[in-house]
Amino acid sequence: MLRTPSLPALALLIVAAIPARAEDMPRPAPPSAPAAPSLGADTLKPGKPAVKPYLAETALPDAVQILPPPPAHNAPLEMADRAAFNGTRSLKGSARWDLAANDVSEGAAAVLDNFACVLGTRIDQARVPAVINLLERARLDLARATRSPKIHYRRLRPFVGNEAPICVQRTQALADSFSYPSGHATQGWAYALILASLVPEKATPILSRGRAYGESRVICGVHWLSDVAAGRLTGTSVFAALMGDPGFRGDLEKARTELRGALAGGGALPDQATCTHETEALREPPLDF
């Protein structure tokens, strides 16, 4: 079982075979469209205008001001980032690696599937339009919140400049999209907070799964450990602002009634083999932040 060392120990590591550092590689020019869900198209109905985000520009948390900067070169946390990336490469082929690859899918329907085992029911998205609407609208706010710090810090992803294995296909678009904070971790943690508020009796397994969803980005090799920590903080900040928005709270109550009905309505059970595989994968200890 892989155990990620504590931060003090990580800070003292001198890794003899560290892949080429991202900081030593040429920095790409800022992409014209940073990696984030598009605000111009509806992800559920391609070609149709997107639903509007909940938060006005003045109400959206400014993640550049909220987040600390990414770890400085050779600072203890940056050394921890590098050690976590190098150490988790050995998970390729494991149950945890497979779960991380499955967690690459994002968006409301995909995340509901990812949370099926902890919810105990596979939710048919056609039966929960209010839940899907809530999550997809919130997703637009989450994407907007991550965009500014990604462009501001322009942090390169950990696989740039080396050939270490990652759980997704290497593409130039992925390499050119910036790393801090993790958009997946932001979305996954905020969605976990929303689902926990809808089904509070299942809050512990939901939030545990939300934590693991973010950590999957480190396992995949596409984000640094500190990117994921920053994603959680960004997701929490946006969730707090959303809870102050009357439109979001109204939709939250509609979604609560709908989701409870779906959970109580004898829907399809999640695939037990999948849930067993997930449980096995999550026996790995959480990554140390």
Order of alpha helices (4+ residues) and beta strands (2+ residues): alpha-alpha-alpha-alpha-alpha-alpha-alpha-alpha-alpha-alpha-alpha-alpha-alpha
